[in-house]
Amino acid sequence: MKKIVFLFTLALISVFSNKMKAQSKYTTHTLIHAGYTYQNHHFGEVGAKFLFLKNDNFLYRLGGSALLGKVDKKFTVIPKIQADILVNTRKEVDIAHGYYFLAGADFSTHYIAPKLGVSLFGITDFNVGYAFPIRHRNSPQALEGLQFQFLINIPTVIF
């Protein structure tokens, strides 16, 4: 099962990067993010993302992070890959809008979770999703069910 998830993630990244190359030039920015994730347990999340944009109507983010928290009274680090699409519903309006609708998916060693949410200025994300477990459901480390996320994205351009 892990091999299937790895191959699926690799294929997703390959398709995503080929789409970026096939279209005209995209601007790329690096973001560092930190936040809180609830997935049957409480986790802190830290990581980095790449933001790809051509205009302000559609933004694409691809990144990796680590979930840090206690599972069964043991400190656990769970690696995670994530892909997001941010949509501006007010076409060609850059400054007048402060929110994007967000759709994406998280892929970890424990679960796959599609998610929907809202991003304020592309910096603060509020997401809700549902995790489908990869490991056995009877495992004490099985992470499944409703997922909540709150993330702060910090652009490295300002540094």
C-alpha positions, 0 to 999 in steps of 0.5 A: 500500500505504501508503494501505491501511495508513493507512486501516486504522489510521484505521478501527481508531482510529475503531472503538476510540474509538467503542466507548469512547464507546458504553460507560459512562465509562472512566477514561483515563490517559496513559503514557510508555514506553521500551524495546527492540525487536528486528525484524531490527535493534536499536531503542530505542523511545520514545512515549506511550500512552493507557490506558482502563479501566472495571474491572480485567478489561479494559484498552485501550491506544492509542499512538504511538511511534518506533523509533530505530536503525541500518538499513544503517549509517544512523540511522533513525526509524520511526514506529509506532502500537500498540493493545493489550488487557490481560486480567485472568484473575482477575475482579474481583481488583485487588491479588492479581494482578500480571500481565495477558495482552496481545494487540495489534498494531503498525502502522508504515511498514515492517510490521504486527505482531500480538503476544502477551505478558505485562504485569507490573502494566501497567507492564513489557511482554514481547511476541513477535510476527511482522511482515509487511512493507509494503515490498518484501521485497528492500528493504534496509529490509524489516523482517519476521519474529520480533519481541521487545519489552521496554517500561517504561510510566511513568504520568504520574499520579505527576508 
